[in-house]
Amino acid sequence: MSNTRRWVIILLTLLVLVLIGVNLADRDETGPVTTNTDEPTYKSGYSSTLVYSPEGALTYRLVSRTTGYYTAESVSWFTDPVVTSYDAQQVATWSIKADRAKLTNDRMLYLYGHVEVNALTPDSQLRKITTDNAQINLITQDVTSDDLVTLYGTTFNSSGLKMRGNLRSKTAQLIEKVRTSYEIQDKQTQP
């Protein structure tokens, strides 16, 4: 092999090694890719979500106009959500509406703006709950609110601050500044 050919091979080998070194050095300097946590990881238009118990029974259905999932906080945001909860016999028991809702990984649903909870079964004495903000544990169906709440029953209307209740047992308790009005129904007896 000639001397010039040997020098060309050595120079080309050195050039390749330098280029590989530069390429590897550039990769280390780029660092991790940053993401905008203000933007959702994914968005969708109309969505309908069905959630089942481990036994396979339908637990609740959540329908919304838009949905956004944020990976950084592990939360989902819904616009105009409507949640329908079901009992163990697959009967729809409650319809829950709001302007916006946030669902966390621990199955807590935070409802914001014009919250309305309506009974869907005819045997419920508690027919409707309205408030501005509420939280519902979708596992235990405990419902709470620290705002002004109005309860509508079959023979009463009641309003007050701070409510604690349970949708499964169809109960609600107002804690502070409670005002209630009752409708007394006349029972007519036959002679």
Disulfide bonds with the S-S distance in Angstrom:
none
